[in-house]
């Protein structure tokens, strides 16, 4: 029986269709990673655009809180409010976020602290958004219970501003000079979608049973590794450096190319 505050699992053909979609996305990310021959920096916004981006991020957060309040009020009005189930993965999320912040702050030695600290905060928020954005799109129509009188409307009231928060959070990645887009980023993200696909075949259920709990934890860890690969891509080149002469030359070319792309 579906419990209040969770979501309805996928079943039948819907499981297979969702898994196929997620596999296609994973395959596209692998292809993009193969095409990307060397790490590249994201384009940096100017001061004016930075101001607009921060304002948009703040407004999205305010809109989400306001819509969340409206959603909660309607749930109480419909007399369907109950205590939500235990959250078994909050500790994993918090631990991963703290670890990522510490790693970026401590390991980013070429950068000053005034760059490291905001970059670490952006890294933690972006890592969460990397997981939550596709996750929220998957469960958008499945949250339980449906809120009367118009479940679709109240799903949109909750998820539209939440997705805007996630998108604007990801846009903050362009504000730090530490971020580089590399093959590893695409491959780690593809692995996350592959885990999502396996989870989909199992119904993409709430993480209260061992299988969905494991899928949730593994995919969330991969999201944080993806964020780490954006900020410290050199940590993921060991497998090239350990290859024969051709691999060494390739690693050197990637390193030089990455510095050139960053100006």
C-alpha positions as CSV (number, residue, x, y, z in Angstrom):
1,X,0.0,0.0,0.0
2,X,1.3,3.4,-1.0
3,X,2.2,5.5,2.0
4,X,1.5,9.2,2.4
5,X,4.5,11.4,1.5
6,X,6.0,9.0,-1.0
7,X,5.3,8.3,-4.7
8,X,3.6,5.6,-6.7
9,X,6.0,3.1,-8.2
10,X,6.0,2.5,-12.0
11,X,4.6,-0.8,-13.1
12,X,3.9,-2.7,-16.3
13,X,5.0,-1.1,-19.6
14,X,5.6,2.2,-17.8
15,X,8.7,0.7,-16.1
16,X,10.1,-0.5,-19.4
17,X,9.4,2.8,-21.2
18,X,11.0,4.8,-18.4
19,X,14.1,2.5,-18.4
20,X,14.5,2.8,-22.1
21,X,14.3,6.6,-22.0
22,X,16.9,6.7,-19.2
23,X,19.2,4.3,-21.1
24,X,18.9,6.6,-24.2
25,X,19.9,9.6,-22.1
26,X,22.8,7.6,-20.7
27,X,23.9,6.6,-24.2
28,X,23.7,10.2,-25.4
29,X,25.9,11.3,-22.5
30,X,28.5,8.6,-23.3
31,X,28.5,9.8,-26.9
32,X,29.0,13.4,-25.9
33,X,31.9,12.4,-23.6
34,X,33.6,10.5,-26.5
35,X,33.2,13.5,-28.7
36,X,34.7,15.9,-26.1
37,X,38.4,15.4,-26.7
38,X,39.7,17.7,-23.9
39,X,38.3,19.5,-20.8
40,X,36.8,22.9,-21.5
41,X,35.8,25.7,-19.2
42,X,32.3,27.0,-19.1
43,X,31.8,30.5,-20.5
44,X,31.9,33.0,-17.6
45,X,29.1,35.5,-17.4
46,X,29.8,39.2,-17.1
47,X,29.0,41.2,-14.0
48,X,25.5,42.3,-15.2
49,X,24.5,38.8,-16.2
50,X,25.9,37.4,-12.9
51,X,23.6,39.8,-11.0
52,X,20.6,38.7,-13.1
53,X,21.5,35.0,-12.5
54,X,21.8,35.4,-8.8
55,X,18.6,37.4,-8.7
56,X,16.8,34.6,-10.7
57,X,18.2,32.0,-8.4
58,X,16.9,33.9,-5.3
59,X,13.5,34.6,-6.9
60,X,13.2,30.9,-7.8
61,X,13.9,30.0,-4.2
62,X,11.3,32.4,-2.9
63,X,8.7,31.2,-5.4
64,X,9.3,27.6,-4.4
65,X,8.8,28.5,-0.7
66,X,5.7,30.4,-1.5
67,X,4.3,27.6,-3.6
68,X,5.3,25.0,-1.0
69,X,3.3,26.9,1.5
70,X,0.3,27.0,-0.8
71,X,0.6,23.3,-1.5
72,X,0.8,22.5,2.2
73,X,-2.2,24.7,2.9
74,X,-4.3,22.8,0.3
75,X,-3.2,19.5,1.8
76,X,-4.4,20.6,5.2
77,X,-7.6,21.9,3.7
78,X,-8.3,18.6,2.0
79,X,-7.6,16.8,5.4
80,X,-5.1,14.5,3.9
81,X,-2.0,15.7,5.8
82,X,-0.2,13.0,7.7
83,X,3.3,12.6,9.1
84,X,5.7,11.8,6.3
85,X,7.6,8.5,6.3
86,X,11.2,8.3,7.6
87,X,13.8,9.7,5.2
88,X,16.5,7.0,4.9
89,X,18.8,8.9,2.6
90,X,19.0,12.4,4.1
91,X,22.1,11.3,6.0
92,X,23.8,10.2,2.8
93,X,23.0,13.5,1.1
94,X,24.3,15.6,4.0
95,X,27.5,13.5,4.3
96,X,28.2,13.7,0.6
97,X,27.6,17.5,0.6
98,X,29.9,18.1,3.5
99,X,32.6,15.8,2.1
100,X,32.4,17.6,-1.3
101,X,32.6,21.1,0.3
102,X,35.7,20.0,2.3
103,X,37.4,18.4,-0.7
104,X,36.9,21.4,-2.9
105,X,38.0,23.8,-0.2
106,X,41.1,21.8,0.8
107,X,42.2,20.3,-2.4
108,X,41.9,23.3,-4.7
109,X,45.3,24.6,-3.8
110,X,46.0,26.7,-6.9
111,X,43.0,28.9,-6.0
112,X,42.7,31.5,-3.2
113,X,40.2,30.9,-0.4
114,X,37.9,33.6,-1.8
115,X,37.5,31.4,-4.8
116,X,37.5,28.1,-3.0
117,X,34.8,28.8,-0.4
118,X,32.0,30.0,-2.8
119,X,33.1,27.3,-5.3
120,X,32.6,24.7,-2.6
121,X,29.1,26.0,-1.8
122,X,28.2,26.0,-5.5
123,X,29.7,22.4,-5.9
124,X,27.5,21.1,-3.1
125,X,24.3,22.7,-4.4
126,X,25.0,21.7,-8.0
127,X,25.7,18.1,-7.0
128,X,22.3,18.0,-5.3
129,X,20.7,19.6,-8.4
130,X,22.4,17.1,-10.7
131,X,20.6,14.3,-8.9
132,X,17.3,16.1,-8.1
133,X,16.5,17.5,-11.6
134,X,16.1,14.2,-13.4
135,X,14.8,12.5,-10.3
136,X,12.0,15.1,-9.9
137,X,11.0,14.8,-13.5
138,X,10.7,11.1,-13.1
139,X,8.4,11.3,-10.0
140,X,6.5,14.5,-11.0
141,X,3.3,12.6,-11.9
142,X,3.7,9.9,-9.2
143,X,3.6,11.8,-5.9
144,X,1.1,10.5,-3.3
145,X,-1.5,11.4,-2.4
146,X,-3.0,13.3,-5.3
147,X,-4.2,16.7,-4.0
148,X,-7.8,17.6,-4.8
149,X,-9.5,19.2,-6.5
150,X,-6.9,19.3,-9.3
151,X,-3.9,17.0,-8.7
152,X,-2.1,18.1,-11.9
153,X,-2.3,21.7,-10.9
154,X,-0.9,21.1,-7.4
155,X,1.9,18.9,-8.8
156,X,2.8,21.8,-11.0
157,X,2.6,24.2,-8.1
158,X,5.2,22.1,-6.3
159,X,7.5,21.0,-9.1
160,X,7.7,23.9,-11.5
161,X,9.4,26.3,-9.0
162,X,11.5,23.4,-7.7
163,X,12.8,22.6,-11.2
164,X,13.5,26.4,-11.7
165,X,15.5,26.3,-8.4
166,X,17.5,23.3,-9.8
167,X,18.1,24.9,-13.2
168,X,19.2,28.2,-11.7
169,X,21.4,26.4,-9.3
170,X,23.2,24.6,-12.1
171,X,23.6,27.9,-13.9
172,X,25.8,29.1,-10.9
173,X,28.5,26.7,-12.1
174,X,29.4,29.3,-14.8
175,X,30.4,31.7,-12.0
176,X,33.4,29.8,-10.7
177,X,36.7,29.6,-12.6
178,X,37.3,26.1,-11.2
179,X,34.7,24.4,-13.3
180,X,35.8,22.4,-16.4
181,X,33.6,20.1,-18.5
182,X,35.4,16.8,-19.2
183,X,34.8,13.4,-20.5
184,X,34.7,12.1,-16.9
185,X,31.7,14.4,-16.2
186,X,29.7,12.9,-19.0
187,X,30.7,9.4,-18.1
188,X,29.8,9.8,-14.4
189,X,26.5,11.4,-15.3
190,X,25.8,8.5,-17.7
191,X,26.5,6.1,-14.9
192,X,24.0,7.9,-12.7
193,X,21.3,7.6,-15.5
194,X,22.2,3.9,-15.9
195,X,21.5,3.4,-12.2
196,X,18.3,5.3,-12.7
197,X,17.4,2.9,-15.5
198,X,18.0,-0.2,-13.3
199,X,15.9,1.5,-10.6
200,X,13.2,2.1,-13.2
201,X,13.1,-1.6,-14.1
202,X,12.5,-2.3,-10.4
203,X,9.6,0.3,-10.4
204,X,11.5,3.4,-9.3
205,X,9.9,2.9,-5.9
206,X,10.4,5.0,-2.7
207,X,13.7,4.0,-1.0
208,X,12.1,2.1,1.9
209,X,13.1,-1.4,0.5
210,X,16.7,-2.6,0.0
211,X,16.8,-2.3,-3.8
212,X,15.4,1.2,-4.3
213,X,17.4,2.4,-1.2
214,X,20.6,1.1,-2.8
215,X,19.7,2.6,-6.2
216,X,19.0,6.0,-4.5
217,X,22.2,6.0,-2.6
218,X,24.4,4.9,-5.5
219,X,22.9,7.4,-7.9
220,X,23.2,10.2,-5.4
221,X,26.9,9.4,-4.8
222,X,27.5,9.4,-8.6
223,X,25.8,12.8,-8.8
224,X,28.3,14.1,-6.2
225,X,31.2,12.4,-8.1
226,X,30.0,14.1,-11.2
227,X,30.1,17.5,-9.5
228,X,33.6,16.7,-8.2
229,X,34.8,15.9,-11.7
230,X,33.7,19.4,-12.7
231,X,35.8,21.1,-10.1
232,X,38.8,18.7,-10.0
233,X,38.9,17.0,-13.4
234,X,42.6,16.3,-12.9
235,X,41.8,13.8,-10.2
236,X,40.2,11.5,-12.9
237,X,43.1,11.4,-15.3
238,X,45.1,8.7,-13.4
239,X,43.9,6.0,-15.8
240,X,45.4,7.9,-18.7
241,X,48.7,8.6,-17.0
242,X,49.2,4.9,-16.2
243,X,48.7,3.8,-19.8
244,X,51.7,3.2,-22.2
245,X,53.4,6.0,-24.1
246,X,50.4,6.9,-26.1
247,X,48.3,7.3,-23.0
248,X,50.9,9.6,-21.4
249,X,51.0,11.7,-24.5
250,X,47.2,11.9,-24.5
251,X,47.1,12.9,-20.9
252,X,49.7,15.7,-21.5
253,X,47.7,16.9,-24.5
254,X,44.5,17.0,-22.4
255,X,46.3,18.9,-19.6
256,X,47.7,21.5,-22.0
257,X,44.4,21.8,-23.9
258,X,42.5,22.3,-20.6
259,X,44.8,25.2,-19.7
260,X,44.5,26.7,-23.1
261,X,40.7,26.5,-23.1
262,X,40.7,28.3,-19.8
263,X,42.7,31.2,-21.2
